Amino acid sequence: MNTIFDIIGPIMIGPSSSHTAGAARLGKMAHCIFRGVPSRVELTLYGSFAKTYKGHGTDKALLAGLLGFQEDDARIRVADELAKRDNMDYEFIESPLEVDHPNVVKFDMYDTGHRHMTVVGRSLGGGRIMITQVDGVDMEITGDEFTVVVFHEDRPGVISLVTQVLGESNINIAGMRVFRKAKHKDAVMVISTDSIVDAELVDNMRKCPGVRDLMTFDVL
């Protein structure tokens, strides 16, 4: 069943909820995952994004999100100029490949120390988004809930240790999914919670045996 939000769309800078608002939110999520503004980024566009991104302002919206702007920020209209002002080197690549969704973007982000991170996401319509991959690991992050993403070893006990830390601090888990490349290889927990996970809890979870990295997201 559609909600009022699905029908009228989000508060945003137009013209399109999927190609502009959704694109800005994708860029903002990539910004959060990368933990800052990249010094260089390659944006590979697939499907409808690749065909219509200039006319719908998708390019400016993606750049605005990477700069940390929300989808209703008027600076979206000049995000390309602001990116150049801030010395963010960017390139848009129109991919001819067919993928499983019409509005997909891959961010290849680099910092001045040559740290590289890849984030893949899709715009679902009505301003809704989903991040589907980070550094080659499949996952699902929507930005609609407080979220904890835990990169960990796929071995017994890691999940229970992390969830125990949350439970002992009265953090209610609304949902959780675990993704892994293969048995006993890299794995990711994506945990949605009813409240913000503070810095002290993040440090405690990072100390759990088997945890390699961890990031948290507020509601976008």
Secondary structure, 3 states (H helix, E strand, C coil): CCCHHHHHCCCCCCCCHHHHHHHHHHHHHHHHHHCCCCCEEEEEEEEHHHHHCCCCCHHHHHHHHHCCCCCCCHHHHHHHHHHHHCCCEEEEEECCCCCCCCEEEEEEEECCCCCEEEEEEEEEECCEEEEEEECCEEEEECCCCEEEEEEEECCCCHHHHHHHHHHHCCCCEEEEEEEECCCCCEEEEEEEECCCCCHHHHHHHHCCCCEEEEEEECCC
